Amino acid sequence: MALTLYSHPLSSCCWKVLIALYEQGTPFEARMVNLGDPDARQAFEALWPTAKIPLLEDDGTVYPETSIIIEHLHTRYSGTGPLLPEDDDLRLHARLWDRLFDLYVMTPMQRFIAELLRPEAERHLRTQEEARADLTSAYALIEQRLGSGPWIAGADFTIADCAAAPALFYAAIVQPLPAGHAALSGYFERLMARPSVRRVIGEAQPWFQYFPLSGSIPARFLADDA
């Protein structure tokens, strides 16, 4: 098979690319990367020195970074629908939201989780508080800027929604969505109901036990039909 995705089922970044692949219906080989194993890490570093996942290999060429991977999939594999809008303005809008979700939702969420992975005595309470404050600020921005369409860039599910789903899934566990943000909450529910998103959640279920906040994952995401 030409396409190989190196990933891990708990990684929010990997979910972003998996959602794109499932949206397209593009066949690929999945290879789970265990970065905790020295030999596996060394082999993976031979492909990409930073050893960051996900990594896409296509006919011997490797593509790092989630947005670049999805742009490549959009360009080379048309699938069932475009991952970026054809209209120039909408495409720029989708790219903007892709960056906003990566930088202002996924990044502070990951910063908070990284602290939980440290020994308790080494955790920085201020870092955790700042991460939660950043998420609250990001929620307000999204609530204010959401359009009237079902998806973040309009009528079609795009790269921006691929970024939004994993970012918001994990972020809402770290810092629940505010009750007054009706537009954001509605968008979140549409994302969670999307078949591609439900699929990645289902694939991650056996691994949720290793997530530091596993006890805070809503029960509906732990059911077999999630």
Secondary structure, DSSP 4 states (H G I P E B T S, - for coil): --EEEEE-TT-HHHHHHHHHHHHHT---EEEE--TTSHHHHHHHHHH-TT--S-EEEETTEEEESHHHHHHHHHHH--TTS-SS-SSHHHHHHHHHHHHHHIIIIIHHHHHHHHHHTS-GGG--HHHHHHHHHHHHHHHHHHHHH--SSSBTTBSS--HHHHHHHHHHHHHHHHSPPPTT-HHHHHHHHHHHHSHHHHHHHHHHGGGGGGSTTGGGS-GGGTSTT-
